[in-house]
Amino acid sequence: MTNATTTGSHAGSPGHTGPLPAHVDVLVVGAGFAGLATAIGLAEDGRDFLVVDKGDSVGGTWRDNTYPGAACDVPSQLYSFSFAPNDWSRSFSAQPEIKAYLDGVAERSGVLDRFRFGTSVDHAEWDASVARWKVRTSAGELSADVLVSGAGGLSEPKLPDIEGIDAFGGEIFHSARWNHDVDLAGKRIAVIGTGASAIQIVPELQKVAGHLDVYQRTAPWVMPRHDRTYPAFERLALRAVPGLQKLYRTAIYWGRETYVPAFTVAPDIAKPAELLAKANIRKAIDDPELRRKVTPDFKFGCKRVLISNAYYPALAADNTELVTDRIARITPTGVVTADGTEREIDVLVVATGFHTTDQPIAHHIVGREGRSLADTWAESGMQAYRGTTIAGFPNLFQVVGPNTGLGHSSMVFIIESQVAYIRDALRVMARNSYAAIEPRPDAQDAWNHSLHRRMGRTVWSTGGCASWYLDEHGRNTTLWPRSTFNFRLGLSRFDTRAYRVTGPVPEPTTPSGPTPGTPTEREVVPA
């Protein structure tokens, strides 16, 4: 892909304006890392495409999550495109720098004129008679030969189902929809949740709050954050010395891959890390009762491992109370726990994550049999073939689909692997005049059977926790249970024999010939 470097903040182009085209070869949904990587790849291949996003710019989760303290927990050199190195200011980048990076990559790559912002996909349905997706958006209707969903699993906030939450009289907002107009200084603030966003938010709120209540359902494992600002000489060397930035990236990548066995095959390997996490608690917290409350009762890695140097000190501060009693209800003025205690507050911050095992986009996509993707997945949980294609949904590709998430490394690596697979699939389709492809049910079933057999021995299944990785069926449909290089190897080329293919839509011929508009099906049988 094109080297598209950036060194600063870019406002970016407003994108495509005017009426939507009647038809595009490829319609991409989402303008985050996934949608941007797809667009750049399609542009390099000379494809006709359009990217739509309900937001006002590129960035996805890094556009939407602007809460105080928002930052990445994957090293900057790895949490970036391999084809677009960047002059990062520190080893773990904050949200503004990541957003500026994505703006810069989009601008330099020259694809923004094919992005349509402020546009949501309301309905997409496969029309077998013409082998196309018929799509209805908030900006009008169009059709596409191929639909690529890059909406991601961290795009739609998940609100807690708590009695009375709608009646709260103060300020209330989700961490991913932060209200920067609210003055928090001296206020009584409550934060619900202790996940990845919350441990970044809590230290920032503790600095300004009159009083801060943190409501914890399950204590997370929190490791020290080994973050540092790159000194000027190091940044200069990374820019000027050929191959140095690539060496940094490669070293970080393989260092992260050494974590894989502890998550996937031998959880006891992580015992030293668990001891380090407990030392992190002892270093920051003197109160034995508070130490007990923040010490997890499950194996290290069963839930997402978090990194912070400021979270525990914030909990130990005089103006903070960690509440572990179950929330019973919310009143117009406060939060009531199961023991009957009501704690009055002015501001309620909801940091309860996203719809990861029930992707909202799935409710708007209808496949070959007239069923939505959401209904299809409701029966047995989210599943796909290689995390990218889905039986019954021809010419649909998902970037960051089922079982592509990671507990140790960068999702950008996964995204680039999937985009390469999609590009190869489109080349195969063009070369062989295929109008439609979809994974064979037996291939998809075999893929998922093997995946979940491996999942059974991971710490996510054996570690004794309940996490957002699991769906309502108790299946982990979120994470990838092997190494990332194994994932990339599996998607290194489009494996046509795992697919049901449909020939070109024939042109009208004679009364005795094919029915106009009806695809001719051709099976590719595995050897």
C-alpha positions in Angstrom: 0.0 0.0 0.0 1.0 3.6 -0.4 3.3 5.1 2.2 1.1 7.8 3.7 3.0 9.4 6.5 1.8 12.2 8.7 3.5 14.4 11.3 0.7 16.5 12.7 -3.0 17.2 12.9 -5.1 17.5 9.8 -8.6 18.7 9.5 -9.2 16.5 6.5 -11.5 16.9 3.5 -15.3 17.1 4.0 -15.5 14.1 1.7 -18.0 13.3 -1.1 -20.9 15.7 -1.3 -24.0 15.9 -3.5 -26.3 13.0 -4.4 -25.2 9.4 -4.0 -24.2 7.4 -7.1 -26.9 5.0 -8.3 -24.4 2.1 -8.1 -20.8 1.4 -7.0 -18.8 -1.8 -7.3 -17.9 -1.7 -3.5 -19.7 0.0 -0.7 -17.8 0.3 2.6 -19.5 1.0 5.8 -17.4 2.8 8.5 -14.5 5.2 8.3 -12.3 4.0 11.2 -9.0 2.1 10.8 -10.9 -0.7 9.0 -12.8 1.5 6.5 -9.8 3.6 5.8 -7.5 0.6 5.2 -10.1 -0.9 2.9 -10.5 2.3 0.9 -6.8 2.8 0.4 -6.5 -0.8 -0.8 -9.4 -0.5 -3.2 -8.0 2.7 -4.6 -4.7 1.1 -5.3 -6.5 -1.7 -7.1 -8.5 0.8 -9.2 -11.9 -0.2 -7.8 -15.0 1.9 -7.9 -16.1 2.3 -4.3 -17.8 4.6 -1.8 -17.3 4.7 2.0 -20.2 5.9 4.2 -20.0 6.8 7.9 -22.6 8.3 10.2 -19.9 10.5 11.8 -18.4 13.7 10.4 -14.9 12.5 9.7 -12.6 9.5 9.6 -11.5 8.0 12.9 -14.2 5.6 14.1 -13.8 4.9 17.8 -10.9 7.4 17.9 -13.3 10.1 16.6 -16.1 9.3 19.0 -14.2 8.6 22.2 -12.9 12.0 23.4 -13.2 11.4 27.1 -10.5 12.8 29.5 -7.5 10.5 29.5 -8.5 8.6 26.3 -5.4 6.7 25.0 -4.4 3.5 23.4 -3.1 0.5 25.4 -1.1 -0.9 22.4 2.3 0.7 21.6 2.1 3.5 19.0 4.6 1.9 16.6 2.3 -1.2 16.4 -1.0 0.5 16.6 -0.6 2.1 13.2 -0.7 1.0 9.5 2.4 -0.9 8.4 2.3 1.2 5.2 2.0 4.6 7.0 4.7 5.1 9.6 4.3 8.1 11.9 6.4 10.5 14.0 4.8 9.5 17.3 5.4 11.7 20.3 5.2 8.9 22.9 5.2 5.1 23.2 1.5 4.9 24.0 -0.5 7.5 22.0 -3.4 9.6 23.3 -6.7 10.0 21.4 -5.9 13.3 19.8 -2.7 12.1 18.3 -4.3 8.9 16.9 -7.2 10.9 15.4 -4.7 13.3 13.8 -2.8 10.3 12.4 -5.9 8.9 10.8 -6.8 12.3 9.4 -3.4 12.6 7.9 -3.3 9.2 6.4 -6.7 9.8 4.8 -5.7 13.1 3.4 -2.4 12.0 2.0 -3.8 8.8 0.5 -6.1 10.8 -1.7 -9.3 8.8 -1.0 -11.4 11.3 0.9 -13.4 12.4 -2.2 -14.9 8.9 -2.0 -16.0 9.2 1.6 -19.6 10.3 2.4 -19.9 11.4 6.1 -23.1 12.0 8.0 -24.6 9.0 6.3 -25.9 5.9 8.1 -26.9 2.6 6.5 -30.5 1.9 7.4 -31.1 -1.2 5.3 -29.0 -3.4 3.0 -30.6 -6.4 1.3 -29.2 -9.0 -1.2 -31.1 -9.1 -4.5 -30.3 -12.5 -6.0 -32.0 -11.6 -9.3 -29.2 -9.1 -10.1 -26.6 -10.3 -7.7 -26.3 -7.0 -5.9 -26.8 -5.3 -2.6 -29.7 -2.9 -2.5 -28.9 -0.3 0.1 -31.0 2.4 1.7 -29.0 5.1 3.6 -30.0 8.3 5.3 -28.7 10.2 2.2 -30.6 8.1 -0.3 -30.5 4.7 -2.0 -27.9 2.9 -4.1 -26.8 -0.6 -5.1 -23.4 -2.3 -4.8 -21.9 -5.5 -6.1 -20.0 -5.9 -2.8 -20.7 -4.7 0.7 -17.8 -4.4 3.2 -18.7 -3.7 6.8 -16.0 -2.0 8.8 -18.4 -0.7 11.5 -16.4 -2.6 14.2 -17.4 -3.9 17.6 -16.6 -0.7 19.5 -18.9 1.6 17.7 -22.3 1.5 19.5 -22.3 2.3 23.3 -24.0 -0.1 25.6 -26.1 1.4 28.3 -26.8 -0.5 31.6 -30.3 -1.8 32.3 -30.8 -0.1 35.6 -34.1 0.9 37.1 -34.6 4.7 37.0 -31.7 5.6 34.9 -33.9 7.6 32.5 -35.2 9.7 35.4 -31.9 10.9 36.7 -32.1 14.7 37.0 -28.4 15.6 36.7 -26.0 15.3 33.7 -25.6 11.8 32.3 -23.5 10.6 29.4 -21.7 7.5 28.1 -17.9 7.6 28.0 -18.1 7.3 24.2 -20.4 10.3 24.0 -18.7 12.7 26.3 -20.3 16.0 27.0 -17.5 18.5 27.1 -19.9 21.4 27.9 -20.4 20.1 31.4 -18.3 21.8 34.1 -17.1 19.0 36.4 -15.1 21.0 38.8 -16.2 20.4 42.4 -19.1 18.2 41.3 -20.3 15.0 42.9 -19.6 12.4 40.1 -20.4 8.7 39.8 -18.7 6.4 37.3 -20.4 3.1 36.5 -17.9 0.6 35.2 -14.2 -0.3 35.8 -13.2 -1.4 32.3 -10.6 0.0 29.8 -12.3 3.4 29.4 -13.2 3.8 33.1 -9.6 3.3 34.4 -8.5 6.2 32.1 -11.4 8.4 33.0 -11.4 7.9 36.8 -7.9 9.5 37.4 -8.9 12.5 35.4 -12.2 13.0 37.2 -10.6 12.5 40.6 -8.4 15.5 40.0 -11.4 17.9 39.6 -14.4 16.2 41.4 -15.6 17.4 44.8 -16.4 13.7 45.4 -16.1 10.7 43.1 -18.0 7.3 43.4 -16.7 4.5 41.3 -19.1 1.6 41.0 -17.3 -1.7 40.4 -19.0 -5.0 39.5 -15.8 -7.0 38.9 -12.2 -5.9 39.7 -9.9 -5.9 36.6 -6.3 -6.9 36.5 -4.3 -3.7 36.1 -0.6 -3.7 35.0 1.8 -0.7 35.2 1.7 1.4 32.1 5.3 1.7 30.8 4.7 4.9 28.8 7.3 7.5 27.9 7.7 10.5 25.8 10.1 10.0 22.9 13.0 12.5 23.4 13.9 14.7 20.4 17.0 12.7 19.5 15.0 9.5 19.4 12.3 11.0 17.2 14.9 12.3 14.9 16.5 8.9 14.6 13.2 7.2 13.9 12.6 9.7 11.1 16.1 9.7 9.6 17.6 6.2 10.1 16.4 3.8 7.4 14.6 0.8 8.9 14.8 1.9 12.5 11.1 2.5 12.9 10.4 -0.8 11.2 12.8 -2.5 13.7 10.9 -0.9 16.6 7.7 -2.2 15.2 9.0 -5.7 14.6 10.5 -6.0 18.0 7.2 -4.8 19.7 5.2 -7.2 17.5 7.2 -10.3 18.4 7.4 -9.2 22.0 3.6 -9.1 22.1 3.3 -12.5 20.4 5.2 -14.1 23.3 2.0 -13.4 25.4 -0.1 -15.8 23.2 0.7 -19.1 25.1 -0.4 -17.6 28.4 -3.8 -16.7 26.9 -4.4 -19.6 24.7 -2.8 -22.8 26.0 -1.1 -22.5 29.4 -2.6 -19.8 31.6 -0.3 -20.6 34.5 2.6 -19.1 32.4 1.0 -15.7 33.4 1.6 -16.2 37.1 4.6 -13.8 37.2 2.4 -11.1 35.4 -0.3 -11.7 38.0 2.3 -11.2 40.8 3.4 -8.0 39.2 -0.2 -6.8 39.0 -0.6 -7.5 42.7 2.5 -5.6 43.4 1.0 -2.7 41.5 -1.9 -2.8 43.9 0.4 -2.8 47.0 2.5 0.0 45.7 -0.5 2.4 45.3 -3.0 1.3 48.0 -2.3 1.1 51.7 -5.8 0.3 52.9 -6.2 -3.5 53.3 -9.9 -3.4 52.6 -9.5 -1.4 49.4 -6.7 -3.7 48.3 -9.1 -6.6 48.8 -11.8 -4.9 46.7 -9.5 -4.3 43.8 -7.9 -7.7 43.7 -9.6 -9.9 41.1 -10.8 -13.4 42.0 -10.2 -14.9 38.5 -7.1 -15.8 36.5 -5.0 -13.2 34.9 -6.1 -12.6 31.3 -9.6 -14.1 31.7 -11.0 -10.5 31.3 -9.2 -7.8 29.4 -5.9 -6.9 31.1 -5.7 -3.1 31.6 -2.7 -0.8 32.0 -2.5 2.3 34.2 -0.2 4.0 36.7 -2.9 6.4 37.9 -6.0 4.3 38.5 -5.1 2.8 41.9 -3.8 6.1 43.3 -7.1 7.7 42.2 -9.1 5.1 44.0 -7.0 5.6 47.1 -7.5 9.4 47.1 -9.5 11.0 49.9 -12.3 12.3 47.6 -12.9 8.8 46.0 -15.0 5.9 47.1 -15.0 2.5 45.4 -18.5 1.0 45.7 -18.8 -2.8 45.2 -22.4 -3.2 46.3 -24.8 -3.9 43.5 -26.7 -0.9 42.1 -30.4 -1.4 42.8 -31.7 1.7 41.1 -31.0 5.3 40.2 -33.1 8.1 41.5 -33.4 11.7 40.2 -30.6 12.7 42.6 -28.4 9.7 43.1 -27.6 6.0 43.1 -29.1 3.5 45.4 -27.2 0.2 46.1 -28.6 -3.1 47.3 -27.9 -2.3 50.9 -30.3 0.7 50.7 -27.6 3.4 50.7 -28.3 6.3 48.4 -25.3 8.4 47.3 -26.3 11.8 45.9 -24.5 12.9 42.7 -24.6 15.7 40.2 -23.1 13.9 37.2 -23.4 10.2 36.1 -20.8 8.8 33.7 -21.6 5.5 32.2 -18.5 3.5 31.1 -20.2 0.2 30.4 -18.7 -0.7 27.1 -20.2 -1.5 23.7 -22.4 -3.9 21.8 -19.6 -6.4 20.9 -21.5 -9.6 20.7 -24.6 -8.1 19.1 -23.3 -5.8 16.4 -25.9 -3.1 15.6 -25.0 -3.2 11.9 -26.2 -6.8 11.8 -29.8 -5.7 12.3 -29.7 -3.7 9.0 -28.2 -6.4 6.7 -30.6 -9.0 5.1 -29.1 -12.0 3.2 -30.0 -14.4 0.5 -32.8 -16.1 2.5 -34.5 -12.9 3.5 -33.2 -13.1 7.1 -31.2 -10.4 8.8 -27.7 -11.1 10.0 -28.8 -10.4 13.5 -31.5 -13.0 13.3 -29.1 -15.5 11.8 -26.6 -15.0 14.6 -29.2 -15.0 17.3 -29.6 -18.7 16.9 -26.1 -19.7 17.7 -24.0 -16.6 18.2 -21.9 -14.6 15.9 -19.9 -16.7 13.5 -18.2 -16.3 10.1 -15.7 -18.0 7.9 -12.2 -16.7 8.8 -13.9 -13.9 10.6 -14.6 -12.2 7.3 -17.4 -13.8 5.2 -20.7 -15.4 6.2 -22.7 -18.2 4.7 -26.1 -17.0 3.3 -24.7 -13.5 2.8 -23.1 -13.3 -0.7 -20.5 -10.6 -1.4 -20.5 -9.5 2.2 -17.2 -9.0 3.9 -16.6 -8.0 7.5 -13.5 -6.3 8.7 -13.1 -7.0 12.4 -15.8 -9.7 12.3 -16.5 -12.5 14.7 -13.5 -14.0 16.6 -11.0 -11.5 15.2 -10.4 -9.6 18.5 -7.1 -9.7 20.4 -6.1 -9.8 24.0 -2.5 -9.1 23.4 -1.6 -7.2 20.2 -2.8 -4.6 17.7 -6.1 -4.9 15.8 -4.5 -3.0 13.0 -2.5 -6.1 12.1 -5.8 -8.1 11.9 -7.4 -5.4 9.8 -4.6 -5.3 7.3 -4.8 -9.1 7.0 -8.5 -9.0 6.3 -8.2 -6.2 3.8 -5.6 -8.2 1.9 -7.9 -11.2 1.8 -10.8 -9.0 0.5 -8.6 -7.5 -2.2 -7.6 -11.0 -3.3 -11.2 -12.2 -3.3 -12.2 -9.3 -5.6 -9.4 -10.1 -8.0 -10.5 -13.7 -8.1 -14.1 -12.6 -8.8 -13.0 -10.3 -11.6 -10.7 -12.9 -13.2 -13.3 -15.6 -13.2 -16.4 -13.5 -13.9 -18.0 -14.5 -10.6 -21.1 -12.4 -9.8 -21.3 -13.6 -6.2 -19.3 -15.6 -3.6 -20.2 -16.8 -0.2 -18.6 -19.4 2.1 -19.9 -22.9 1.9 -21.8 -23.8 5.1 -19.7 -26.9 5.7 -16.5 -24.8 5.4 -17.8 -22.2 7.8 -19.0 -24.9 10.3 -15.6 -26.6 10.1 -13.8 -23.4 10.6 -15.8 -22.5 13.7 -15.7 -26.0 15.2 -11.9 -25.9 15.1 -11.8 -22.4 16.5 -14.1 -23.1 19.4 -12.3 -26.4 20.1 -9.2 -24.4 20.6 -11.1 -21.7 22.6 -12.0 -24.4 25.2 -8.5 -24.4 26.6 -7.9 -20.7 26.7 -7.9 -18.6 29.8 -11.0 -16.8 28.5 -12.9 -20.1 28.9 -11.1 -21.6 32.0 -10.1 -18.5 34.0 -13.3 -18.3 36.1 -14.7 -15.0 35.0 -17.7 -13.7 33.1 -16.6 -11.2 30.4 -17.9 -9.1 27.5 -16.0 -11.6 25.3 -18.9 -14.1 25.8 -22.3 -13.9 24.1 -25.7 -15.0 25.5 -24.9 -18.6 24.6 -21.7 -18.5 26.7 -19.6 -18.7 23.6 -16.5 -16.5 23.0 -17.4 -15.0 19.7 -15.0 -12.0 20.1 -11.4 -13.2 20.4 -8.9 -15.0 18.2 -7.5 -18.0 20.1 -4.2 -18.3 18.2 -1.2 -16.1 17.1 -1.7 -13.2 14.8 0.8 -14.5 12.3 -1.3 -17.7 12.1 -4.3 -15.5 11.4 -2.5 -13.7 8.6 -1.2 -16.9 7.1 -4.8 -18.2 6.9 -5.9 -15.1 5.0 -2.8 -14.8 2.8 -4.8 -15.8 -0.3 -8.5 -16.2 -1.1 -9.3 -19.9 -0.8 -12.0 -20.3 -3.5 -12.6 -23.9 -2.8 -14.2 -23.0 0.5 -16.8 -20.9 -1.4 -20.0 -21.3 -3.3 -19.7 -19.2 -6.4 -22.3 -17.8 -8.7 -21.6 -17.1 -12.4 -22.3 -13.8 -14.2 -25.8 -12.6 -14.6 -26.7 -13.4 -18.2 -27.9 -10.9 -20.7 -31.3 -11.5 -22.3 -30.9 -14.0 -25.1 -33.7 -16.1 -26.7 -37.0 -17.4 -25.2 -35.3 -20.7 -24.8 -32.2 -19.3 -23.1 -31.5 -18.3 -19.5 -34.0 -16.2 -17.7 -32.8 -12.6 -17.8 -31.4 -11.4 -14.5 -31.0 -14.9 -13.0 -27.5 -15.8 -11.8 -26.1 -19.1 -13.0 -24.7 -21.0 -10.0 -21.5 -22.9 -10.3 -20.0 -24.9 -7.5 -16.3 -25.1 -6.9 -15.8 -28.5 -5.3 -12.8 -29.0 -2.9 -10.2 -31.4 -4.1 
